[in-house]
Amino acid sequence: MTIGERRRPDARPRAFEEVLARIEERIAADGLTVGDRLPGERQLAEQLGVGRSSVREALRVLETLGVVASQAGRGPDAGAVLTSRPGNALTDLLRLHLGLATLSMREVIDTRLMIEQWAAARAAATPTGTATARMAEAITAMDAARDPAEFVEHDIAFHLALAEAPGNRLIVAVMRALRDALRRYAVNAVVRLGDTGGLQDDHRRIHRAIEDGDAGAAAAAVAEHLARAYPESGRDS
C-alpha cells in the first residue's frame, strides 16, 4: 500500500504530558484518596481546557501505572477510580518522556529493540488471545490508513499491544513514552518509505510468529522491522 502525503507530518502536540501533571495536581488539591472517583473524560477535558483524546491518553498512562482503574458507566458511575496516590512512578515517567528529546535516535531504537524483542519472545511463549487480536486489528487498520499520520497511530497501537502482552506495566509505560517521543520520526519514516507494504509484512510476521509460539522467529521479526523502519539508526551508520 502506498500512502500519499496528504498533510504535513508535523509532530502531534504533546498535550497529554500536561494533562498528566494537571490530573496529578487535581488529585492532590482535591484531597482525593484511594476509592474516590475522578471526573469523567468530558468533564476533565472541559476543566483542563484540552481535547478528550489527550485526557483519554493520560488516563491510560495512569491506569498502566496502577494509579487509576477504568470504570464504565454513566452519570455518577462514570470516570476512573483512584487506586493509589500518584508518586515517584508518575514523576519518573514524565521525566523520561520529556528527557527523550536529548537522546540519539540510535539510543531510542536500541531501547525499543531490547523491549520489543523481549516482549515478542515472552508473548510467543505464553500467547494470549486478547493481545494477538488487538495486534490483528491494528494491522487491518493500517491497511486502511489514509495518510502517514493515521498509519502511525495504528502502528503505535500494534506495538503497544505487543508490549502489553507479557503483562509488565513498567515495560508498557516506558514503551508509551518511547513511542510518543518517536511519533514525528515515525511519520517521517512512513513518508520516506512511501510504500508501507514491507512494514506490514513485518507486522504480519511478528503476529504470526507469536500465534505460532515461535519466540525466536518473533524476536528476529522485530529486529528486521525496526531496521527497515529506521535504517539510519543502524550500528554501522
N, C-alpha and C positions, 0 to 999 in steps of 0.2 A: 504494500500500500504506500502510495506517495501522498504526503500531506503538504498542501500548498501553504505558503506563509501568508495567512490572511490578515495577520495583525502583528505588530511589533512584539518580539518575545521579551517584553520587559519583565523584570522581577515582580512578583506579587508583593504588595505592601505587607510588611511583617507585623500586621496589626495584632495577631493573636498573642505575640510576646507581651505587648502592653496589656492585653486583656488578662493574661495570666497574672501579671503583677497586680492589676487593679482588683481582680477577684480575690487575691490573697489579702489585699488591703481591706476589702469589704468584709471578709471573714473575721479579720482582727477587729475592725471598727464596730461591727455589729455584735461582737461577742458571741459568735456562733460556736456551738460545741458539737461534739460527735452526736449524730442523730438528727440534727437540725437540717432543714431543707433550704437550699439556695433558690432564688427566684428562677422562673422558667427562662428558656432561651430568649424569647421575645422580650420579656421584661428586662433581663440583663442587657440585651443589646440596646434597648432604649435608655436604660440608666447609664450605660457606659458610652453611648454615642458611637457604636460600631455596628458592623453588619452581623447578622445571625451566624454566618459561616465562620467568622472569627471566634465568636463565643462558642460555637459547637466544637471547633478545633481545640480551643483552650480547655474545655471541659473534658475532651477526650484525653488530653495530656494528663489532667488532674486525675482522671479515672485510672489511667495507666500507672500513675504513681501511687494509687491507693488512697488518694485524698478524698475523692467523692465516688459515689456509686450511682449509676444511671437509674432513673425511676420513670417508667412510662405512666401516662395518665393525663388527666385534665384538671383544671381548677386547683384545688388545694393539694391534689396528688401529683401535680406536675413539678418538674425541677429535680436536680440532683441532690442526693442526701450526703451530708458531710460524714465521712467515715474515719477521718483522722485530721489533726491540725496540720496544715502545710508547714514544713520546716526546711531543714537543710537540703532535702532531696530536691524540692522545687527550686530553691535558690541556686543549687549547683547546676540544675538543668538549664536555667536561664543563663547562667554564666557561660556554660558550654555553648549554648545556642548563639549568644552574642559574640563569643570569642572565636567562633569558627572562621570568621572573616579574615583572621590573621594567619590561618593555616594554609599551606600549599594544597593544590588540587591533589597532588600525589599522596599527601598525608591523609586527606579525607577519603580518597578512594582506597588506599591501603586499609584504613579502618573499616570501611564498608565491606571490603573483600573478606577480612577476618570474621566480621559479624555474620555476613550473609552465607559464607561457606559453612560456618559452624551451624547456623540456623537450618540451612538446607539439609545438611547431614543428619541433624537431630530430627528434623521433620520427616525425613525418609525412614529413619529408624522407628519412629512412632507416628505414622501419618494420621491426621485427623480429618474427618470429612468436612468440618467447618472451614479449616484453613485452605484445603485444596479447592473447595467450592468457591471461596472468595477469590482465590487466585484465578480460577477459570472465568469467573465473572469479569474480573479486571482485564483478562486477555480479550474477551469478547467486546468489552467496552473500548479497548484500544483499537480493535479492528474498525470500529465505527467512528473513531475520533475525527473531528472536522478540521482540526488545526493542531500545531505542535503543543500549545499550552494544554489543550484538552487531553491529548495523548499522554502528556507528562502527569496530569492529575491521576489518570487511571494507572499509569506506570508506578506512581508512588503507592497507590492502593495495593498493587500486586506485591511490591517489595515489603510493605508494612505487614501484609498478610503472611508473607514468608517469615519475617522477623518475629511475628506474634505466635507462630506455630509451636515453638518449644515451650512457651508459657513463662518466659523470663521477662518480667516487667521492666527491669533496668535496661535490658537489651532493646526493648521496644522504645523506651524513652530516648535512648541515645540515637536510635535509627530515625525517630521522628525529627530530632534536632538536625541530624546529618542531612536528611532528605529535604527539609525546608531550606537549609542553607545552600543546598545544591540546586534548588528549583530553577533558578535562572540559567545555570550552566547546563542543566538537563534539557531545558527548552532549546537552548542554542545548539546542543549536540544533535537534537532531532532535526532542527533546521539544517544543520550542516550535512547530516546524512541524507536528508530528503526522503529516501526510501526506507521505511521502518520495517520492511519485511524481515531483515536479518535480526533485528531486535525481537520481533515477535517469534521468530523461530527459536531464539534463545529462551524466551519466556516459556514456550511450549515444551522445550527440552527440560527445563528446570522442573516444571509442573509434572511432566510425565515421569521423570526420574523419582520424584518424591512419591507419586502414586504407586510406582513400581517397587518402592522400598530400596532403591539403589543409592545409598549415601554417597559413594564415590562419584557416580555419574552426576548427581545433583550438585555436589561441590565443584566439579570440573565445569559444569554448565554455567554456574555463577561466575567463575573466573573468566570464561570465554565471553560472557555477556558484558561484564564491566570493561574488559579490554576492547571490545567492539565499540561500546558507548563512549569511552574516554581514552582513546589511543594515545593522547598526548600525556597521559599520566603514567605511561609505562616506565619500567625501571631503566630502560636504555635511553629514555628521552631526556 
